[in-house]
Amino acid sequence: MAEGHRSPVVPVLLFSVVCTAATWFVLRITGHGFAWPFSVVLAWFTLISLVLLSWQERAWGADARPFIRRFMGGLVIKLIVSLALLFLLIRLVPATMASALASAFALLYLAFLGFNTAWLVGRMRSVPRG
């Protein structure tokens, strides 16, 4: 690892805790309970963020093309697998929970996407290019 490398583990976990609290709060004020599917969604986005950020950061170098390929590949992987998870969860939950789950899923997807992108842009700006 490069000197001065900051691991994404702690920031991702902290962001996940904030998202969990926000999800719980919104579900509570809207009259929905925090059921197991919401935990699955939060765990998924935390895990995929950690895996993809670690994988993408290993492509740093003088040539930006490998990093860009990994960044774009990560977006595609995250989108396709996340949609598959969403469809599976929607089929497993009661119809009364499906709308809340889909809404929470979409908002959490966007939140984690924004966080991951901001993290990588920040890292790109701080890493000297040769």
Protein Blocks (a to p, Z undefined) as FASTA:
>chain_A
ZZhiacfklmmmmmmmmmmmmmmmmmmmnopacdfklmmmmmmmmmmmmmmmmmmmmmgc
fblklmmmmmmmmmmmmmmmmmmmmmmmmmmpcfklmmmmmmmmmmmmmmmmmmmmmmmm
mmmmmpccZZ
